[in-house]
Amino acid sequence: MSKPLNVDRLSVAYDRNVVLRDVSVSAEPGRVLAVTGPSGAGKTTLLWAMAGLVRPVSGSVTVGGVPLRNRDHAVSEHVVLVPQDNGLAPILTAGENVQVALIACGVKPPEARRRTAESLEWLGLADQADQLVEELSGGQQQRTALARGIALRGSVLLADEVTSELDAQNRQRVLDLLRAEADRGSAVVFATHDPEAAAVCDSELHLLDGCAEFVR
């Protein structure tokens, strides 16, 4: 059963430069939360904090009421991060990138192969399964990273700018899949510059200079 992820009065700083100030937000199972704002507003930092990758100066991140200690703890709580830079191994194929992540999380090889094929097909990448990542376009790499994230079936899915390099058709495909993940029961957080993409989410948190306000 999926658990809510709660951010409570979170502040994060890098070398005394405060990036997030007193941010509070909840990611609820079954809902898609958009995190918007200009470049440098703190969107990626907020997702990294939710994923256990950065330690706050103050405040907390909890999953199901339990404080998140670090990235390993987040992984054990099935918090999946699809990073903006995609995080793929360029010398592996698209399919291998997905399958290796699944096996590393304890999925048996036959099930990992099934989920890999399924998620790549959902993203329109069935024909690219055996291509090396370094041979894929930026948009194809972006979709491969999301295929991996969806195949992991997290209780929380954090997606950072996963539509930025996509055409209209694939952008809609990705938005439909994020909604499907929420319908499956996952709490989905989607950082985006795209106001039209944000508009189809259930709620929107806008960041500006590290401070947050709810748009809706």
N, C-alpha and C positions, 0 to 999 in steps of 0.2 A: 504493500500500500504506500502511495506517495505521501510525502510529508511537506508541509510548508517550509519555505526558507525565508527567514526574517532578518532584516538588517535594522539595527536599532542604534540611532544616533552615532553613526559610523564616521570617523575621521581618519584619513590616510594622508601621509606626507612622505615625500622623497627628498632626502637631504634638507630637511626643514622647510621644503616647499610644500605647502598644504594643497593637496589635489582634490580631496573630498572633505566637506565640512558638515558634520552633524546630519548625515543623510539617514533617513528611515524609510523603509519600504518593505512590503511583503510580496513574495512570489507564491501564489496559491495553486495547488493542484487543480487542473482543469481550466486554467486561465493563461492567457498570453499577455505578458507585460512588456510594453515597448519602453526602452530607455533612449531618449533623444537628447540632442544638444549639439553645438558646433564642435569642431575638432579641438581637442585640448580641454573639453569640459569635464572629463573624468569618467566617460562611459566605460571605456576598457578597464580602468582601475576599479570601478564598481563591480564589473563582472569578475575580475581577477580576485577581488576580495570575497565575492560570493563563492568562488571556486577554491578558496583556501590558499591562494598563491601569494597574497600579500598580507602582512600583519598590520592591523589598524593601530593608530596612535591611541584612539579611544573608541568606545562603542563595541558592538559585537555583531557577529553573524551566527545565527543558529539554524539548525535543521531539525525539525520536529522538537524544538525546545532545547536541543543539545548544542552547546557552543562548539563552533567549528574550530578545530585546532590547527590544521594544516591541510595541504593538498591530499596527502594520503588518507586522512580522515574523510575529506570530501568525497574521494573516490569510493571509500567503503560505504558512504551514504548514497552512492549512485548519483552524485552530482557530475554531470557531463558538461565539458566546456568545448565549444567549437570556436577556436581562436581566429582573430582577424587574419593572421598570417598563415592560416590553415594547418600548420604543424605537421605536415605530411613528410614522409621519407621519400625524397626524390628518386632514389635508386630502386624503390619498390614499385610494383604496379598499383593501379587504383584498387583492384581487388585485394591485393596483399596488404595494403595499408588498412583496409577495413578489417580483414580477417585476423591479422596479427593483434590488433587492439582487442578484438573479441576474445581471442584465446588467452591473452594476457589477463583478462578479467574473469577467466575461469569457464568460458563457454567451450563446450566440447567441439572438436573440429567439424563433425558433420553439421551441427547446428550453426557453427560459425560460417561455414560455406553457404548454407541456406540463407541466413540473414544477410550475408554479404551480397549475394545475387539479388535478393529482394530489395535491399536498400538502394543499390546502384540502379536497378530498373526503375524504382520510384523517382530517382533523380534524372532519369533519361540518359544513364551512363552504361547501359548494358554492353554496348559495343566498345566501350573504353576500358572494360574490366581488366584486360590483359596488357594495357598500355602503361609504360612507365610514367610516373607522375611528372617527371621533368619534360615529357613530351606533350603533356596536356596544356591547354590554354588556361589562362588565369581563372576564367569562369568555370571551366571543368574541374580545376583543382578545388575551387571553392565548393562546388557541389559534391566532390568526393569527400571533402572534410565533413560536410553536413551528413552525407550518407553514413560515414563512420559514426558520427554522433547519434544519429537516429537508430542505427543498428545496435548501439549499446543499451538502448531502452532505459535511459536514466529516469529517476524520480524527479530530477530537476535538469532541464536542458538550458544551458546558457549559450546563446548564439550571437557572436560579435560581428556585425556588418556582413552577414552571409548573403546579402543580395547586391552588394556594391558593384560587382562586375558582371551582372547578369542582364540578359535581354528581357523584354517584357514577359515572354512566354515562360522562361525559366524562373523569373522572379515570382510569377504567380504560382508556379509549381512549388517553389520553396515555401511561400506563405501558406499554401494549402497543407503542406506537410507539417509545418509548425503548428497549425491549427489541429491537425490530426493527432500530433503528439499530446497536445492539451486534452483533446477528446479521449485519448487513451488514459489520461489521469496524471500526466506529467505537469509540473509547474514550468512554464516556458518563459524565459527572459530574453528579449530580442533587442540588442543595441543597434540603432540605425540612424542614418542621416536622412532617410527617405520619409517625408511626411505622409505620403500616400500609403506606404507600408505600415507606418505607425497607426494610421487611422483605422485599419482593420483589426488592430489588437484590442483586447478587452479594456486595458487601461494604459495610461502613458505617464511616465515620470520624466520631466525635463530637467536636464542639468545645465547650469551656466556658472562658470567660474567655480566649480566644485560644490555649488549649492543646489538643492533640489526643490522642485515644486511639482505637485500633481496637476497635470493638464485636465485629466478626467479619470 
